[in-house]
Amino acid sequence: MSLGGRKVGIRFQGRCESVPGRSVLGRPGRVFPPFLWLWWLLMLLPVQIQAVTLEQLIETIRKEGVQEHRHQEARLQRFLEHHQERQRLLKQLEAKVEAARARADALRSRFEANEKKLAELDQKWRQEAGDMEDLFTQARQNASAIKTMLAGSLVNAQKPGRLDFLAALTEPRHRATLADLRRLWDLLLDEIAEAGRVVRFQAPVIAPDGTEGKRAVVRVGVFNAFSGGHYLRYLAGSDRLLEPAQQPPARFRRLAAELEQAQQGWHPVALDPSRGALLALMIQQPDWRERLRQGGVIGYLILALGALGLLLALVRGLVLGRVARRIERQRRSDEPRPDNPLGRLQLALTRHNHGGEEALAVYLDELIQQESRRLYAGMTFLALLATISPLLGLLGTVTGMIETFDAIALFGTGDPKLMSGGISQALVTTQEGLAVAVPLLLIHSLLRSRADRLVAEVSQAGAELLERYSEADHG
């Protein structure tokens, strides 16, 4: 470079190293052009302008090119070495695959040969066995039938796992031995013997709340099992007993509790000969609480009216009884008392200013009517309750039938359980209405008759008092 007629060179202080495999501009495998490299250093690094010859600059560039060439040769050598290593590994894997294929072919051939040999041996065995195959078939069928029959036996709860050997006997390829047949025969004899025994043993029982614990269980043959006076059900497949939440009536449970406490002798007990089927149906029958729920709102209203009627009848019965006793006490006494109708009539006549016989008769009639109204108080309302109850039952019947027809319209008649709710409400409300009306009508009739007798006694006493005062006035 010429400055003022003199040749000068540019010498850069600092150092710039090329990164192998990556140029400054980020393009791998290429070298930054010399003039751009010089310009970049001129712009970024601190420079010092000094005189330098052109030969030195060319030598420097040549050395840099030699270094870059060596670096590229080293990279190529490393790539070739890695490529050869990968080729060697690939050949090893291909050899292993070929070996595995050869081994698979050998195993397949061996398997086919074994299958062929097995078929030949099986055919030969069938020819030599003859009628024995029929015996084995019958043994498998009988073992399957016995397994199905004894799967729900209560004896399994006492002797868990006694049916496990039947699983092997039912296998198609199993050939029953003499020991297997003898064991099957012993199982049948044991079931027959256990059907006539009453046994006490310990067994796991699942409570209604889901908890499980060992309890003392009494088994009556193969029909029923009891624990703590409660009937138990056997869970087939688990060798466990379950205590249902709903139990048979108390009289049956009492017999079961007495049998559990007994040590010897004869004791009555309620048995289920169907081995739990009848017990399950009996448990599913709704109790009185469920019946009340089936009646719905109308059923509860009928029961409320019935309770109100019975309460009113009880109060009126006590009142009429007390009035009858006080009237009887008044008849034996000469002193009038204000706590009974007869005494109140005598006191009223004593204080009355007589205006003649007709006026006295009218006055007595008014007093007798007042006492009659007291004695007949509540009778009309009681009769009304007895009349309304069957009408409400009829209303429940209509409501239940409407629900039944709605269920039929929506789901059809395929499932009777869908119609059971409406039918239950219809029948239960009718039953409740009649059950309330009949006693209320009977009680109303009895109370009415008693009130009539008391009113008759008061009327008779009033007539005697009128006659007595009339004689006194004429005398």
Sequence and secondary structure as in RCSB ss.txt:
>XXXX:A:sequence
MSLGGRKVGIRFQGRCESVPGRSVLGRPGRVFPPFLWLWWLLMLLPVQIQAVTLEQLIETIRKEGVQEHRHQEAR
LQRFLEHHQERQRLLKQLEAKVEAARARADALRSRFEANEKKLAELDQKWRQEAGDMEDLFTQARQNASAIKTML
AGSLVNAQKPGRLDFLAALTEPRHRATLADLRRLWDLLLDEIAEAGRVVRFQAPVIAPDGTEGKRAVVRVGVFNA
FSGGHYLRYLAGSDRLLEPAQQPPARFRRLAAELEQAQQGWHPVALDPSRGALLALMIQQPDWRERLRQGGVIGY
LILALGALGLLLALVRGLVLGRVARRIERQRRSDEPRPDNPLGRLQLALTRHNHGGEEALAVYLDELIQQESRRL
YAGMTFLALLATISPLLGLLGTVTGMIETFDAIALFGTGDPKLMSGGISQALVTTQEGLAVAVPLLLIHSLLRSR
ADRLVAEVSQAGAELLERYSEADHG
>XXXX:A:secstr
 EETTEE EEE  S    BTTB TTS TT    HHHHHHHHHHHS  EEE   HHHHHHHHHHHHHHHHHHHHHH
HHHHHHHHHHHHHHHHHHHHHHHHHHHHHHHHHHHHHHHHHHHHHHHHHHHHHHTTHHHHHHHHHHHHHHHHHHH
TT THHHHSTTTTTTHHHHTSTT    HHHHHHHHHHHHHHHHHTT EEEEEEEEE TTS EEEEEEEEETTTEE
EETTEEEEEETTTTEEE  SS   HHHHHHHHHHHH  SS       TTTTHHHHHHHHS  HHHHHHHHHHHHH
HHHHHHHHHHHHHHHHHHHHHHHHHHHHHHHT SS  TTSHHHHHHHHHHHS    HHHHHHHHHHHHHHHHHHH
TTTHHHHHHHHHHHHHHHHHHHHHHHHHHHHHHHHHTTS THHHHHHHHHHHHHHHHHHHHHHHHHHHHHHHHHH
HHHHHHHHHHHHHHHHHHHHHHHH 
